[in-house]
């Protein structure tokens, strides 16, 4: 073996050892980052309030470091790969090629459609539109025809990420809260409990019963079971009006709950609604809508936070105010 080959193998082994002792897939990691296009330096995303203020973006939004789970696609894989093996306090810079970011620009995704498919108020160049479930941007409108670009606005752009690893998150409640924020952009109360429940456990399999029957023993068909107590590690999530109105939650709650089970190692997830404490008629309805006696102010605030118009909601439900 040549000296160069031995040196290369030693370097490779050292890199492997460093990765195995650093951050790994499945770790909850808090990172600060800013992403810009390589050509033009246009801001794509940031966790920095200072950067956001300088760029004049997200005036009604708070920017702060983000907790991600490595290996779960919360950030681009190229960035995750660069972080794996690193330590808290490390910094890095990664260029994500367009193909691995928002895709290459496809000329065939610029299509001519009937202008009647576009809402009248959106018939102008630059308008964001949704046509047959696809999102795009109007390029031109001439007569009754419109040219719409269905490429992602950042298609064809290489993206550069500058990041710093701030911390790891080991507390399970903090992990659960960070997942909710990452998946739904919501801050909800979460807690863990170990519940004991009764379940039926098979104590004699069907094969054993068949053998017993062949030997002349008088046994019923089917397995024999007994009732046993089983511990369930449970994640509880507070149910709020905002959660029930969150579209991503409404359509993907099963998939989201499954991710919680896998990433947090719990047996199940329960979304719990508190209807009041201390009793009262109808199970303490005042606990669900504490402002009911004063005109329902808390419910109206919740609807407003969820960007739902109370009057429109009432009309949809055919409720007379």
C-alpha positions in Angstrom: 0.0 0.0 0.0 1.4 3.4 -1.0 1.8 6.2 1.5 -0.8 8.3 -0.4 -3.3 5.5 -0.3 -2.8 5.0 3.4 -3.1 8.7 4.1 -6.4 8.9 2.1 -7.8 5.9 4.1 -6.7 7.5 7.3 -8.5 10.8 6.4 -11.6 8.9 5.4 -11.6 7.0 8.7 -11.1 10.2 10.6 -14.0 11.9 8.8 -16.2 8.9 9.6 -15.3 8.9 13.3 -16.0 12.7 13.4 -19.4 12.2 11.8 -20.3 9.4 14.2 -19.5 11.5 17.2 -21.2 14.7 16.0 -24.8 15.5 15.3 -26.8 12.7 13.6 -30.0 12.0 11.8 -32.9 12.2 14.3 -31.3 14.9 16.4 -33.3 18.0 17.2 -31.1 20.9 16.4 -31.7 24.7 16.7 -30.1 26.6 13.8 -29.9 30.2 12.7 -29.6 30.7 9.0 -30.0 33.0 6.1 -30.6 31.8 2.5 -30.0 33.9 -0.6 -29.9 33.3 -4.4 -26.4 32.9 -5.6 -27.1 35.1 -8.6 -28.4 38.4 -7.3 -28.2 37.8 -3.6 -32.0 38.0 -3.2 -33.3 36.9 0.2 -35.0 33.5 0.2 -35.4 32.7 3.9 -33.9 33.8 7.2 -34.3 33.3 10.9 -32.7 36.7 11.7 -35.0 39.5 12.7 -32.2 42.0 11.8 -31.9 40.6 8.3 -35.7 40.6 7.8 -35.9 44.3 9.0 -33.1 45.3 6.7 -34.8 43.6 3.7 -38.2 45.0 4.7 -39.9 41.6 4.7 -42.4 40.0 7.1 -43.4 43.1 9.0 -46.1 41.2 10.9 -43.9 38.2 11.4 -41.4 37.3 14.2 -38.1 35.8 13.0 -36.1 33.6 15.4 -33.8 30.5 15.2 -35.6 27.3 14.1 -35.4 23.8 15.5 -35.3 21.1 12.9 -35.0 17.3 13.0 -32.0 16.1 11.0 -33.0 13.6 8.3 -36.7 14.6 8.2 -36.5 17.1 5.3 -37.2 20.2 7.4 -34.4 21.9 5.5 -32.8 20.9 2.2 -30.9 17.6 2.3 -27.6 19.3 1.2 -27.7 21.5 4.2 -28.6 18.6 6.5 -25.7 16.6 5.1 -23.3 19.5 5.9 -24.6 19.7 9.5 -24.4 15.9 10.2 -21.1 15.3 12.1 -20.9 18.9 13.3 -21.1 20.2 16.8 -23.0 23.0 18.6 -21.3 26.3 17.8 -20.2 25.3 14.3 -20.9 27.5 11.3 -21.1 26.6 7.7 -22.1 27.7 4.2 -23.7 25.4 1.6 -24.8 26.1 -2.0 -27.8 24.1 -3.0 -28.1 23.6 -6.7 -31.3 24.6 -8.4 -32.2 21.0 -9.2 -32.1 20.2 -5.5 -33.7 23.4 -4.3 -36.8 24.6 -6.2 -36.1 22.8 -9.5 -34.7 23.8 -12.9 -36.7 26.3 -14.9 -38.9 24.5 -17.4 -40.1 26.5 -20.5 -42.9 24.0 -21.0 -44.4 25.1 -17.7 -45.2 28.5 -19.3 -48.6 27.9 -20.9 -51.3 29.8 -22.7 -54.8 29.4 -21.2 -58.1 31.1 -21.5 -58.3 34.3 -19.6 -61.7 33.3 -18.4 -60.0 30.8 -16.1 -58.5 33.7 -14.1 -60.5 35.8 -11.7 -61.2 39.2 -13.2 -59.3 41.0 -10.4 -56.2 38.9 -11.1 -56.0 39.6 -14.8 -52.8 41.6 -14.8 -49.1 40.7 -15.2 -47.5 39.4 -12.0 -50.7 38.3 -10.4 -50.4 35.0 -8.4 -53.1 32.6 -9.6 -54.3 29.1 -9.1 -55.5 27.3 -12.2 -56.9 23.7 -11.9 -55.0 23.3 -8.6 -51.7 24.6 -10.0 -50.1 27.8 -8.7 -48.6 30.2 -11.2 -47.9 33.8 -12.1 -49.5 35.8 -15.0 -47.0 36.9 -17.6 -49.2 38.6 -20.1 -52.9 38.9 -21.1 -53.8 39.7 -24.7 -57.5 39.5 -25.6 -59.0 36.4 -24.3 -55.7 34.5 -23.8 -53.3 34.6 -20.9 -49.7 33.4 -20.6 -49.1 31.8 -17.1 -45.8 30.7 -15.7 -46.3 27.6 -13.5 -42.7 27.3 -12.5 -41.8 28.0 -8.9 -40.7 31.7 -8.6 -37.2 30.5 -7.5 -36.9 27.7 -10.2 -33.5 27.7 -11.8 -31.9 29.5 -8.9 -28.9 28.1 -6.9 -29.5 28.9 -3.2 -26.7 29.6 -0.7 -27.3 28.8 3.0 -25.2 30.4 5.7 -26.0 28.7 9.0 -24.9 28.5 12.7 -25.7 25.6 15.0 -26.9 27.1 18.2 -28.1 24.2 20.4 -29.6 20.8 20.6 -33.0 20.1 22.1 -33.3 17.0 24.4 -36.4 17.9 26.4 -39.4 16.0 24.9 -41.9 18.7 25.6 -39.6 21.2 23.8 -39.2 18.8 21.0 -42.9 18.4 20.6 -43.5 22.1 20.7 -40.8 22.7 18.1 -42.3 20.1 15.8 -45.7 21.8 16.0 -44.1 25.1 15.2 -42.2 23.6 12.2 -45.2 21.6 10.8 -48.1 24.0 11.6 -46.5 27.3 12.7 -48.5 27.1 16.0 -47.5 27.4 19.7 -49.7 24.9 21.6 -49.6 23.4 25.1 -48.2 19.9 25.1 -47.5 17.4 27.8 -46.6 13.7 28.3 -48.4 11.2 30.5 -48.1 7.4 31.0 -51.6 6.0 31.0 -52.6 2.5 32.1 -55.3 0.8 30.1 -56.8 -2.7 29.9 -56.3 -4.7 26.7 -57.1 -8.2 25.6 -53.9 -10.3 25.2 -53.8 -13.6 23.4 -52.6 -16.4 25.7 -53.3 -19.4 23.5 -52.8 -19.2 19.7 -55.3 -20.7 17.2 -52.7 -23.3 16.1 -52.6 -24.7 19.7 -56.4 -24.9 19.7 -56.5 -26.8 16.4 -54.0 -29.3 17.9 -56.1 -29.6 21.0 -59.2 -30.2 18.9 -57.4 -32.9 16.9 -56.5 -34.7 20.1 -60.1 -34.6 21.2 -60.1 -31.7 23.6 -63.3 -29.7 23.6 -62.1 -26.2 22.8 -63.9 -23.2 21.2 -62.7 -21.8 17.8 -60.4 -18.8 18.0 -57.6 -17.8 20.3 -57.9 -17.6 24.1 -57.4 -14.1 25.5 -57.0 -12.5 28.9 -57.3 -8.9 30.1 -54.0 -7.3 31.0 -53.0 -3.8 32.0 -50.8 -2.0 29.5 -48.9 1.3 29.9 -49.3 3.8 27.1 -46.7 6.6 26.7 -49.0 9.4 25.5 -48.4 12.8 24.0 -51.2 15.2 24.7 -51.7 18.3 22.6 -54.1 21.1 23.5 -57.0 21.6 21.1 -57.7 25.2 20.2 -60.0 26.9 17.7 -56.9 27.9 15.7 -55.8 24.2 15.5 -59.3 23.0 14.4 -59.2 25.6 11.6 -55.7 25.0 10.4 -56.0 23.5 6.9 -52.8 21.5 7.1 -53.9 19.9 10.3 -57.4 19.2 9.0 -56.1 17.4 5.9 -52.9 15.8 7.3 -53.5 15.1 11.0 -53.0 11.4 10.7 -49.6 11.8 8.9 -48.5 14.5 11.4 -49.5 12.3 14.4 -47.5 9.4 12.9 -44.4 11.6 12.7 -44.8 12.5 16.4 -45.1 8.8 17.3 -41.9 8.0 15.3 -39.8 11.0 16.3 -40.7 11.2 19.9 -41.1 7.5 20.6 -44.6 7.7 22.0 -47.3 5.1 21.7 -50.0 7.5 20.7 -51.0 11.2 20.3 -54.2 12.6 21.9 -55.5 16.0 21.0 -57.4 17.1 24.1 -60.1 19.8 24.4 -60.7 21.2 27.9 -64.4 22.0 28.4 -64.0 23.5 31.8 -62.9 22.6 35.3 -65.0 22.3 38.4 -68.2 21.1 36.8 -71.3 23.0 35.8 -74.2 22.4 33.4 -73.3 21.0 30.0 -69.9 19.9 31.1 -68.6 23.4 31.7 -69.2 25.0 28.3 -67.7 28.2 29.7 -64.3 26.5 29.8 -64.4 26.1 26.0 -65.6 29.6 25.4 -64.6 31.6 28.5 -65.8 34.9 27.0 -69.3 33.6 26.4 -70.9 35.5 29.3 -69.4 38.7 28.1 -70.3 38.6 24.5 -68.0 35.8 23.3 -65.0 38.1 23.1 -62.4 35.3 23.5 -64.0 33.3 20.7 -64.0 36.3 18.4 -60.3 36.9 19.2 -59.5 33.3 18.3 -61.3 33.6 15.0 -59.5 36.8 14.3 -56.1 35.1 15.1 -57.0 32.3 12.8 -57.8 34.8 10.0 -61.5 33.7 9.9 -64.3 36.3 9.4 -67.0 35.6 12.0 -69.8 37.0 9.8 -68.7 34.9 6.8 -68.5 31.8 9.0 -72.0 32.5 10.4 -73.4 32.8 6.8 -71.7 29.5 5.8 -73.3 27.8 8.7 -76.7 29.4 8.0 -76.6 30.9 11.6 -78.7 34.0 12.2 -77.0 36.5 14.5 
